[in-house]
């Protein structure tokens, strides 16, 4: 493989995949609940769960996701990016073990909570690590691996899970954090972190592994820029407060938080959790939500790969804009169906395919833009000194948005839920059009100059 792909590109790709295995596992656990709920309802899992138990099991992932980013930011700067990713893998492994021995609804909640801690740590550390080891020309594509790994994990859950026993599903999931732990010993630590710890020799070795060895002058120049940037930021002793006190950071935080929160408020978290059990069946009983979610997950992977291919040629802003408008359209169509089906009590039997088609189209429009670009911005827009703080705040904000979406999904009429999703997606399109600037092809230093203007 390394002989086909240039070695430094291969090393960047391997490092990105290793880090984003935490995102793959996050996708697995996002889909896990949609696999488990039908097994609970059918009696295959002998654990009685009330509606309240189910919603708490769903949001357990969000609670863990909310709790972990701040400690993760400290661990990344104190012990390194790779040790933090290893810790995230251990939390995912513990979640699988607890699910295997679960006998009460509390055990399911705690398993999801542990997975949420791993998810929060992975979301915080992985994007930062990849941004720091990636070269400018392929940084967007490598950051785009984020959504491919996340949706790939979802595919594994919803495609394989329904056909296997509950125990087999969790044994299978347990294999992935073990694989991730092994791979972390075959990739390099971030050269930025090595410079932060004052280890120039290790920083040079790490950078050499992920850059073209024939371009010594360019590599030496980049290393010197990293040293100067890290020294400048450390001397300034920037804290989380500088995210709002400095113009460039404030603008970056606004872009990342608004696009990220509207991503979750646009419906993806609730669709992944509830669609398999809440979509209406057709009159013949041939097609159900399980098959729709399976098709949705496969289209997510394909669309995510398309986004990876296009992000560094078409740019971030156009992909985000098209994605937002597409999602606004399909969620609005779902809202209209559920209004006539539930609120107006009209006979909608002939149109029962509409919400299924809308979920499938959601899987087309979401990954290449809304599912990818906010996380690319997260890795690009902040200086090294505050990236840990920014990643933590971003992850916590996403967790709160997912928690609210998942809690409200079963509490109000579905037509209102999907109307709210449509408005959030439309708001994201408007914000992108007027407030987001293009970062395609720019170095991190050039992006900082644009933010400070």
C-alpha positions as CSV (number, residue, x, y, z in Angstrom):
1,X,0.0,0.0,0.0
2,X,2.7,2.5,1.0
3,X,4.5,1.7,-2.3
4,X,1.4,2.7,-4.3
5,X,0.7,5.8,-2.2
6,X,3.7,8.0,-1.4
7,X,4.9,7.1,2.1
8,X,4.2,10.5,3.7
9,X,0.7,10.5,2.3
10,X,0.1,6.9,3.5
11,X,1.3,7.9,7.0
12,X,-1.0,10.9,7.1
13,X,-3.9,8.6,6.0
14,X,-3.1,5.9,8.5
15,X,-2.8,8.5,11.3
16,X,-6.1,10.0,10.3
17,X,-7.9,6.7,10.1
18,X,-6.4,5.7,13.5
19,X,-7.6,8.9,15.2
20,X,-11.0,8.7,13.4
21,X,-11.6,5.2,14.6
22,X,-13.0,7.0,17.7
23,X,-15.5,8.6,15.3
24,X,-16.2,5.2,13.7
25,X,-17.0,3.9,17.2
26,X,-19.2,6.9,17.8
27,X,-21.1,6.0,14.7
28,X,-21.5,2.5,15.9
29,X,-22.9,3.7,19.2
30,X,-25.2,6.2,17.4
31,X,-26.7,3.3,15.4
32,X,-26.6,0.9,18.4
33,X,-29.7,2.2,19.9
34,X,-31.7,1.8,16.7
35,X,-30.6,-1.8,16.7
36,X,-31.4,-2.4,20.4
37,X,-34.9,-0.8,20.5
38,X,-36.6,-3.4,18.1
39,X,-34.9,-6.2,20.1
40,X,-36.3,-4.8,23.3
41,X,-39.8,-4.4,21.8
42,X,-39.7,-8.0,20.4
43,X,-38.6,-9.4,23.8
44,X,-35.2,-10.7,22.4
45,X,-33.5,-8.6,25.1
46,X,-35.2,-9.6,28.4
47,X,-34.9,-6.1,30.0
48,X,-38.2,-4.3,30.3
49,X,-37.9,-0.6,29.4
50,X,-40.5,2.1,29.7
51,X,-40.6,5.1,27.3
52,X,-38.7,7.1,29.9
53,X,-36.0,4.4,30.1
54,X,-35.6,4.4,26.4
55,X,-35.2,8.2,26.1
56,X,-32.6,8.1,28.9
57,X,-30.7,5.3,27.2
58,X,-30.7,7.4,24.0
59,X,-29.5,10.6,25.7
60,X,-26.9,8.8,27.9
61,X,-24.6,9.1,24.9
62,X,-25.1,12.9,24.8
63,X,-24.5,13.2,28.6
64,X,-21.2,11.4,28.4
65,X,-20.4,13.4,25.3
66,X,-21.0,16.6,27.3
67,X,-18.9,15.6,30.3
68,X,-15.7,14.6,28.6
69,X,-14.4,17.4,26.4
70,X,-12.9,19.7,29.1
71,X,-10.9,16.9,30.8
72,X,-9.9,15.8,27.3
73,X,-8.5,19.3,26.5
74,X,-6.3,19.1,29.6
75,X,-5.2,15.6,28.8
76,X,-4.3,16.4,25.2
77,X,-2.0,19.3,26.3
78,X,-0.6,17.5,29.3
79,X,0.0,14.0,28.0
80,X,-0.4,14.2,24.3
81,X,-2.9,13.6,21.5
82,X,-2.2,9.8,21.1
83,X,-2.6,8.9,24.8
84,X,-5.9,10.8,24.9
85,X,-7.1,8.8,21.9
86,X,-6.1,5.6,23.6
87,X,-8.1,6.5,26.7
88,X,-11.1,7.1,24.4
89,X,-10.7,3.6,23.0
90,X,-10.7,2.2,26.5
91,X,-14.0,3.9,27.3
92,X,-15.6,2.4,24.2
93,X,-14.3,-1.0,25.2
94,X,-15.8,-0.6,28.7
95,X,-19.1,0.4,27.2
96,X,-19.3,-2.9,25.1
97,X,-18.4,-5.0,28.2
98,X,-21.1,-3.3,30.3
99,X,-23.7,-3.9,27.5
100,X,-22.7,-7.6,27.4
101,X,-23.6,-8.0,31.1
102,X,-26.5,-5.6,31.2
103,X,-29.6,-6.8,33.1
104,X,-31.4,-3.5,33.9
105,X,-32.2,-0.2,32.0
106,X,-29.6,1.5,34.2
107,X,-26.9,-0.7,32.7
108,X,-27.9,0.4,29.2
109,X,-27.8,4.0,30.3
110,X,-24.4,3.6,31.8
111,X,-23.1,1.8,28.7
112,X,-24.2,4.6,26.6
113,X,-22.8,7.1,29.0
114,X,-19.3,5.4,28.8
115,X,-19.6,5.4,25.0
116,X,-20.5,9.1,25.2
117,X,-17.4,9.8,27.2
118,X,-15.3,8.0,24.5
119,X,-17.2,9.9,21.8
120,X,-16.6,13.3,23.4
121,X,-12.9,12.5,23.8
122,X,-12.6,11.3,20.3
123,X,-14.5,14.3,18.8
124,X,-12.2,16.7,20.7
125,X,-8.9,15.0,20.2
126,X,-9.2,13.4,16.7
127,X,-10.0,16.6,14.7
128,X,-7.2,18.5,16.4
129,X,-4.6,15.7,15.8
130,X,-5.5,15.3,12.2
131,X,-5.3,19.0,11.5
132,X,-1.8,19.1,13.1
133,X,-0.4,16.2,11.1
134,X,-2.1,16.9,7.7
135,X,-0.4,18.8,4.9
136,X,-2.3,21.9,3.6
137,X,-3.1,20.4,0.2
138,X,-5.0,17.4,1.6
139,X,-6.1,18.7,5.0
140,X,-9.7,19.1,3.8
141,X,-9.8,15.6,2.4
142,X,-8.3,14.1,5.5
143,X,-10.7,16.0,7.7
144,X,-13.4,14.7,5.5
145,X,-12.5,11.2,6.5
146,X,-14.3,12.2,9.7
147,X,-17.8,11.8,8.3
148,X,-16.9,8.7,6.3
149,X,-15.7,7.0,9.5
150,X,-18.7,8.2,11.5
151,X,-21.2,7.0,8.9
152,X,-19.2,3.9,8.4
153,X,-19.7,3.0,12.1
154,X,-23.4,3.7,11.6
155,X,-23.5,1.3,8.6
156,X,-21.9,-1.5,10.7
157,X,-24.6,-1.1,13.4
158,X,-27.7,-0.8,11.3
159,X,-26.7,-3.3,8.6
160,X,-25.2,-6.1,10.6
161,X,-26.9,-5.5,14.0
162,X,-30.5,-6.5,13.1
163,X,-29.4,-9.9,11.9
164,X,-27.2,-10.9,14.9
165,X,-27.9,-11.6,18.5
166,X,-27.5,-8.8,21.0
167,X,-24.4,-10.5,22.5
168,X,-22.8,-11.0,19.1
169,X,-23.3,-7.4,18.2
170,X,-21.5,-6.2,21.3
171,X,-18.6,-8.7,20.9
172,X,-18.2,-7.4,17.4
173,X,-18.2,-3.8,18.5
174,X,-15.6,-4.6,21.2
175,X,-13.1,-5.6,18.4
176,X,-12.8,-2.0,17.1
177,X,-11.4,-0.2,20.2
178,X,-8.9,-3.1,20.5
179,X,-7.8,-2.5,16.9
180,X,-7.6,1.2,17.6
181,X,-5.4,0.8,20.6
182,X,-3.0,-1.4,18.5
183,X,-2.9,1.2,15.6
184,X,-2.0,4.1,17.9
185,X,1.4,2.5,18.5
186,X,2.2,2.6,14.7
187,X,1.5,6.3,14.1
188,X,3.4,9.5,15.2
189,X,2.5,12.0,17.9
190,X,1.6,15.5,16.7
191,X,4.7,17.7,15.9
192,X,2.8,20.6,17.4
193,X,2.5,18.7,20.7
194,X,6.2,17.8,20.6
195,X,7.1,21.4,20.1
196,X,4.7,22.4,23.0
197,X,6.7,20.1,25.3
198,X,10.0,21.5,24.0
199,X,11.2,18.3,22.3
200,X,12.5,19.6,19.0
201,X,14.1,16.3,17.9
202,X,10.9,14.4,18.4
203,X,9.0,17.1,16.6
204,X,11.3,16.9,13.6
205,X,11.0,13.1,13.5
206,X,7.2,13.3,13.7
207,X,7.0,15.9,10.9
208,X,9.4,13.9,8.7
209,X,7.1,10.9,8.9
210,X,4.1,12.8,7.5
211,X,5.9,15.0,4.9
212,X,7.8,14.4,1.7
213,X,11.3,13.4,2.7
214,X,12.8,14.7,-0.5
215,X,11.7,18.3,0.3
216,X,14.0,18.9,3.2
217,X,14.0,22.7,2.9
218,X,10.2,22.9,2.9
219,X,10.0,20.5,5.9
220,X,12.7,22.5,7.8
221,X,10.8,25.7,7.0
222,X,7.5,24.2,8.2
223,X,9.1,23.0,11.4
224,X,10.5,26.4,12.1
225,X,7.1,28.0,11.6
226,X,5.5,25.4,14.0
227,X,8.2,26.2,16.6
228,X,7.7,30.0,16.2
229,X,3.9,29.6,16.3
230,X,3.9,27.4,19.4
231,X,6.4,29.7,21.1
232,X,4.3,32.8,20.3
233,X,1.1,31.2,21.6
234,X,2.7,29.8,24.7
235,X,4.3,33.1,25.6
236,X,0.9,34.8,25.2
237,X,-0.5,32.3,27.8
238,X,-3.9,32.2,26.1
239,X,-6.8,30.8,28.1
240,X,-10.3,29.8,27.1
241,X,-11.3,33.4,27.7
242,X,-9.3,34.5,24.5
243,X,-11.9,32.6,22.5
244,X,-14.3,35.5,23.1
245,X,-11.8,38.3,23.9
246,X,-9.9,38.2,20.6
247,X,-11.6,39.2,17.4
248,X,-10.3,36.3,15.2
249,X,-11.1,33.7,17.8
250,X,-14.5,35.1,18.5
251,X,-15.3,35.0,14.8
252,X,-14.0,31.4,14.5
253,X,-16.0,30.3,17.5
254,X,-19.2,31.8,16.1
255,X,-18.8,30.0,12.8
256,X,-18.0,26.7,14.4
257,X,-20.7,26.9,17.1
258,X,-23.5,28.1,14.8
259,X,-22.8,25.6,12.0
260,X,-22.3,22.8,14.5
261,X,-25.3,23.4,16.7
262,X,-27.6,23.8,13.7
263,X,-26.1,20.6,12.3
264,X,-27.5,18.7,15.3
265,X,-30.6,20.7,15.6
266,X,-31.3,19.9,11.9
267,X,-32.3,16.4,12.9
268,X,-29.4,13.9,12.3
269,X,-29.1,12.7,15.9
270,X,-32.8,12.0,16.3
271,X,-33.1,10.3,12.9
272,X,-30.2,8.0,13.7
273,X,-31.8,7.1,17.1
274,X,-35.5,6.8,16.4
275,X,-36.1,6.4,12.7
276,X,-36.1,2.6,12.7
277,X,-38.9,2.5,15.2
278,X,-40.9,5.6,14.4
279,X,-41.3,5.5,10.6
280,X,-44.7,4.2,9.4
281,X,-45.0,0.9,7.7
282,X,-46.5,0.5,4.2
283,X,-49.9,-1.2,4.0
284,X,-48.4,-4.4,2.7
285,X,-45.9,-4.6,5.5
286,X,-43.1,-5.2,3.1
287,X,-41.0,-2.0,3.8
288,X,-40.3,-0.8,7.3
289,X,-38.0,1.7,9.1
290,X,-35.2,-0.8,9.6
291,X,-34.7,-1.1,5.9
292,X,-34.9,2.7,5.4
293,X,-32.3,3.3,8.1
294,X,-30.0,0.7,6.5
295,X,-30.3,2.4,3.1
296,X,-29.8,5.8,4.8
297,X,-26.5,4.6,6.4
298,X,-25.1,3.3,3.1
299,X,-25.9,6.5,1.3
300,X,-24.3,8.4,4.1
301,X,-21.0,6.6,3.4
302,X,-21.2,7.2,-0.4
303,X,-22.1,10.9,0.1
304,X,-19.3,11.3,2.6
305,X,-16.8,9.9,0.2
306,X,-18.1,12.3,-2.4
307,X,-17.6,15.1,0.0
308,X,-14.0,14.0,0.6
309,X,-13.4,14.1,-3.1
310,X,-14.9,17.5,-3.6
311,X,-14.0,19.5,-0.5
312,X,-10.6,20.6,-1.7
313,X,-11.7,21.3,-5.3
314,X,-15.2,22.8,-4.9
315,X,-14.5,24.3,-1.5
316,X,-16.2,24.2,2.0
317,X,-18.8,26.9,1.6
318,X,-20.6,25.7,-1.6
319,X,-20.8,22.1,-0.2
320,X,-22.2,23.4,3.1
321,X,-24.8,25.6,1.3
322,X,-26.1,22.9,-1.0
323,X,-26.3,20.5,1.8
324,X,-28.2,22.8,4.1
325,X,-30.8,23.7,1.4
326,X,-31.3,20.0,0.5
327,X,-31.8,19.1,4.2
328,X,-34.3,21.9,4.6
329,X,-36.3,20.6,1.7
330,X,-36.5,17.0,2.8
331,X,-37.3,17.8,6.4
332,X,-40.0,20.2,5.4
333,X,-41.5,17.5,3.2
334,X,-41.5,15.1,6.2
335,X,-43.3,17.8,8.3
336,X,-46.0,18.2,5.7
337,X,-46.6,14.4,5.6
338,X,-46.8,14.1,9.4
339,X,-49.1,17.1,9.6
340,X,-51.7,15.5,7.3
341,X,-51.1,12.0,8.7
342,X,-51.3,13.0,12.5
343,X,-52.6,16.5,13.0
344,X,-55.1,16.9,10.2
345,X,-56.0,13.1,10.4
346,X,-56.2,12.9,6.7
347,X,-55.8,9.6,4.9
348,X,-52.2,9.5,4.0
349,X,-51.8,5.8,3.3
350,X,-51.0,6.5,-0.4
351,X,-48.1,8.7,0.7
352,X,-46.6,6.6,3.4
353,X,-43.5,6.3,1.2
354,X,-42.8,10.1,1.7
355,X,-41.1,10.0,5.1
356,X,-39.0,7.0,4.1
357,X,-37.9,8.8,0.9
358,X,-37.1,11.9,2.9
359,X,-34.9,9.9,5.4
360,X,-33.0,8.3,2.4
361,X,-32.5,11.8,0.8
362,X,-31.3,13.1,4.2
363,X,-28.6,10.5,3.9
364,X,-27.6,12.0,0.5
365,X,-27.5,15.7,1.5
366,X,-26.2,15.4,5.0
367,X,-22.7,13.8,4.8
368,X,-21.0,15.8,2.0
369,X,-21.7,19.2,3.6
370,X,-23.4,19.7,7.0
371,X,-22.0,16.4,8.4
372,X,-18.4,17.3,7.4
373,X,-17.8,21.0,7.0
374,X,-18.4,22.2,10.6
375,X,-15.8,19.7,11.8
376,X,-13.3,20.8,9.1
377,X,-13.8,24.4,10.3
378,X,-13.1,23.2,13.8
379,X,-9.7,21.9,12.8
380,X,-8.8,24.9,10.6
381,X,-10.0,28.1,12.3
382,X,-8.3,28.1,15.6
383,X,-4.7,28.8,16.6
384,X,-2.9,25.9,18.4
385,X,-3.0,27.6,21.8
386,X,-6.8,27.6,22.0
387,X,-7.7,24.6,19.8
388,X,-8.1,22.3,22.8
389,X,-10.5,24.8,24.4
390,X,-12.4,25.3,21.1
391,X,-12.7,21.6,20.5
392,X,-14.0,21.0,24.0
393,X,-16.6,23.8,23.7
394,X,-17.7,22.6,20.3
395,X,-18.1,19.0,21.5
396,X,-20.1,20.1,24.5
397,X,-22.4,22.4,22.4
398,X,-23.1,19.5,20.0
399,X,-23.9,17.2,23.0
400,X,-26.4,19.8,24.3
401,X,-28.0,20.2,20.9
402,X,-28.3,16.4,20.4
403,X,-29.7,16.0,24.0
404,X,-32.4,18.5,23.3
405,X,-33.3,17.1,19.9
406,X,-33.4,13.5,21.2
407,X,-35.5,14.4,24.3
408,X,-38.0,16.5,22.3
409,X,-38.4,14.0,19.5
410,X,-41.0,11.8,21.3
411,X,-42.4,14.6,23.4
412,X,-44.2,16.6,20.6
413,X,-45.9,15.9,17.4
414,X,-43.7,14.7,14.6
415,X,-44.8,17.3,12.2
416,X,-43.6,20.0,14.6
417,X,-40.3,18.2,15.1
418,X,-39.6,18.0,11.4
419,X,-40.7,21.6,10.9
420,X,-38.2,22.7,13.5
421,X,-35.5,20.6,11.7
422,X,-36.4,22.4,8.4
423,X,-36.1,25.8,10.0
424,X,-32.7,25.0,11.6
425,X,-31.4,23.7,8.2
426,X,-32.6,26.8,6.5
427,X,-31.1,29.0,9.2
428,X,-27.8,27.2,8.6
429,X,-27.9,27.9,4.9
430,X,-28.5,31.7,5.5
431,X,-25.7,31.8,8.1
432,X,-23.3,30.0,5.7
433,X,-24.2,32.4,2.8
434,X,-23.5,35.6,4.8
435,X,-21.1,34.7,7.6
436,X,-18.8,31.9,6.4
437,X,-15.7,32.5,4.3
438,X,-13.8,30.0,2.1
439,X,-10.8,28.2,3.6
440,X,-10.0,26.0,0.6
441,X,-6.2,25.8,-0.2
442,X,-5.2,28.2,2.6
443,X,-2.6,27.4,5.2
444,X,-3.6,27.7,8.8
445,X,-1.6,30.9,9.1
446,X,-3.5,32.5,6.2
447,X,-6.8,31.5,7.7
448,X,-5.8,33.2,11.0
449,X,-5.0,36.4,9.0
450,X,-8.4,36.4,7.4
451,X,-10.1,35.9,10.8
452,X,-8.2,38.8,12.3
453,X,-9.2,41.3,9.6
